[in-house]
Amino acid sequence: MKANQKIFITGASSGIGAAMAIEYAKRGSILGLAARRKEKLEQIAQACLDQGANHVETYSLDVTDADLSEKTAKEFMELGEKGIDIVVANAGVAISDRLSKGESSRINHVLNTNILGVTNTIIPFIPKMKEQKQGKCVIVSSLAGFNPMPYFGGYSASKVAVRMLGDSWRKTLLKHNIQFTTICPGFIKSEMTDVNEFHMLFLMETDVAAKKMLRAIDVGKKTYILPWQWRVLINLKLFKLAQKLLA
């Protein structure tokens, strides 16, 4: 593994993004951490430095802002030794559609954040990766991308969309030695899942999940589903049965 890897992560102020940042910090990485909540982001940055990060740069960023996303990517790539090793498009939201309200604002917010947030995050790094002839792109999708969740149509649709983007881009950029890993978590303990009032099957601790995700990226997994139990259920076509267990 290259020393002082330059790694950019969105949605890094909590949950999966923060946990991945801390795990990469333990490897002595140079980190670019982006999120909307600057104060929480600074706390994660300090935790990363405490864990051994070589350098941490924080960016206040709304990933739906294409211009700011491009500017931020360029700033990070110019930092220190120019370039980029890994970019993780993790920022996302999970809120219900509220179809009965007759308003599209909530579902549009989900689609914009979860889909355009990925394109705005990943694409600015691609020209440099092509120039380098190497790079790793990580898209955080969801188990919801394999089967529609009632009340969360926008969320499910967005996670299918970004999984398809990853699959397409992987084939498109294979000749440039650019790796795409799409991560599809089940229930991972975070602020996002803490609000759920239903039983979350196979709930996994965030730090455990982050370690597994990093290993999947290291070995070049194309699509990585976790926890492992969900891989079994999907492969056996028992996903609908599992959903009934959650009801």
Secondary structure by P-SEA (a helix, b strand, c coil): cccbbbbbbccccccaaaaaaaaaaaaccbbbbbcccaaaaaaaaaaaaaacccbbbbbbcccccaaaaaaaaaaaaacccccccbbbcccccccccccccccaaaaaaaaaaaaaaaaaccccaaaaaaaaccbbbbbbccccccccccccaaaaaaaaaaaaaaaaaaaacccccbbbbbbbbccccccccccccccccccccaaaaaaaaaaaaaaccccccccaaaaaaaaacaaaaaaaaac
